[in-house]
Each structure stands twice: as C-alpha cells, then as structure tokens.
C-alpha cells in the first residue's frame, strides 16, 4: 500500500548540525505554503499517473518542525489527503514535534485529528548538550512533552537521540534511555551526529572550537545502547531504530523495503512504480510545480538499492528478487565467507545482516554488490 510523506519546511531556529530544507519564515509563508501543498495533493494522481483514491496506510508529517504549524493547517493537510486517497482505518499517522512547540491542548487536537504516533525531537536530556546543539527546549520541557502526550492519549511515542555529542559517555547516554523508557517511550531513533557541509557544526570543527568524540567512542556508545535496549525488549529493526514489538515505524519501513510512497512539499521525494522524483528546495520553483529530477531506476540501480537498504534493516535481501533483476548474489564469492563467519544469515530465500555488524554495514554491502 501507498505511504505519504508531507514536508513542513519551517523551524523556529536552525540546529547547528541541520542540513535539511528548513526555513525560519513561517509567519509570512505558512498560509501560502499550505495552499500550494493542498493543490499538490489534489493534483497528485495526474502528476504520478496513478488512479484516484489509492489506498494509504501510512502518513508521516515531518520537517522542519511540523508542530509549529497552526492546528487548523495540520487539519487541512489531513483532510486533503483523506479527500484524495483512501486512508485505511488502521493507518499509521505520525507527526514530528519539538518539545518546546507543543502543549496539552495541541496534543489533544492532534489526537482528535486521527494522528496516532508522535515522534519527539528530544536529541538529549542534558541541558548543556541542548544549548550546544542550539535546541530551543530544555530537559524539563522534553520530559513534560512526553507526559502531556501520554495524558492526551498517545501510546505510540518515539524519541530521537543523538550519539557523538562532546563529552557524551556510555553512562550518560544510558541514563537518558532509562528516563525516556520510564516516561513511556516505545521507539527510539538513535543517530550518529554527522558533520554536514555548510552547517555551523562543520565550521566549528574546522576552526577547532570543539572536539567531538572519536569514531571508536561513538561506536562504543552505540553498541552499548543496542545491548541495553535489547535487554529491555527493544528490537533493532534498522541500523538506527529500536522498537518494542508492534511499534516499528510502518512508514519508514516502506523506504527500506522499496514500497511506493509520495512526498508532498518542499524538497520531498517520491518513489512510484520504480520512478524516483524530487521537489525543489526553494519556494519559487516549488510553487511553479517544478521537479528537481525524475528518473526511472535501472536494473543496476534497483539491485544496489535493494542490497543497501535490505542489509540496513531486519527485512533483509530477497535473493529471488535480485535474480529476476539479473544478479545471482549467491554466486558472489564474499557471501559464503560472510555466512561462515556468521556476519550474514540466510533464511530460505532471504539474506540478513547480523545486527552485531551494523556498525560496519557499508563495508559488507560494498563486498556484496555486483
């Protein structure tokens, strides 16, 4: 079934590590953007040459910071989707929120709109870390936002955390996990802090204004995170994602298994019938209805993508699917060695990367490509 992603490109303030398409002109641009966003949703069946009222079982409102939108505009987005697609009764509907931009009334409104999953951009429960990252919330706001979400009726709550912040330790990170689990968080996305081109973080590192943990130190924190969460019943179903049974992100899983999805909004990507396309990352071109690119993936690209995504998550690689594309991965001389060393596990017609080797998955993937 189809997944829908909606990009909200507005933020109250840019974080030092952020390279996403986000802007701080919400007050002057919000209404205009919502108007064009709804127009894009209404015209999607023409844009992507699909039948009207396609079945949709996941909706993900991301950003940016979707929670700074007026609630009435979040409603307009969802109504437009419901009017143009067949949204299933059990559809997973997620909205990303920053702790400082929600209150109890807003969270209750989200619940009434049918949103059933909240993803909080916590990043850290250490106030010094949050100041360093240029986040607007503090530890207490993060904790209170989760408590309010629980009170508003949300059970499926996810938290984003960053690994690799200066002075971070195994113990300090584990204590954050403990607190968030105690509050009722059932899903974690634990990302390594990346130095992206053109960000303030990159500039600080180049000028030696900060010292980030070494790769080995960050990997140690990550490995301990995985071990700690596993003991508490959290399954690592993708390199950076951990969840209790039944609350894996259905939407993000679509990306990893190659299912179709449509992305609406500035810089959003879509993948329909093996055709990938992207919207512009500036308002003027987006409002004109332009596309940054549209490309039909070749067999070689489909093979590479299936292997790269499949070995990043629990869903694995489908041997028969690759054969149908012209690649017999079982003839790859490295595969037998990886299986013998328990790096790769084989189950009937699928191959899975042993989670103990997620930290070096890029090396393994390269060895298994055609």
ABEGO torsion letter per residue (X at the ends): XBBBBBBBABBABBBAABABBBBAAAAAAAAAAAAAAAAAAAAAAAAAGBBBGBBBABBBBBOEBAAABBAAAAAAAAAAAAAABBBBAABBBBBBBBAAABBAAAAAAAAAAGBABBBBBAGBABAAAAAAAGBABBAAAAAAAAAAAAAAGBABBBBBBBBGBBGBBAAAAAAAAAAAAAAGBABBBBBBBBBBBGBAAAAAAAAGABBBBBAAAAAAAAAAAAAAAAAAGBBBABAABBBBBGABBAAAAAAAAGBBBBBBEBGBBBBBGGBBBBBBABAAAAAAGBBABBBBBBAAAAAAAAAAAAAABAAEBBAAAAAAAGBBAAABAAAAAAAAAGABBBBEABBBBBAAAAAAAAAAAAAABX
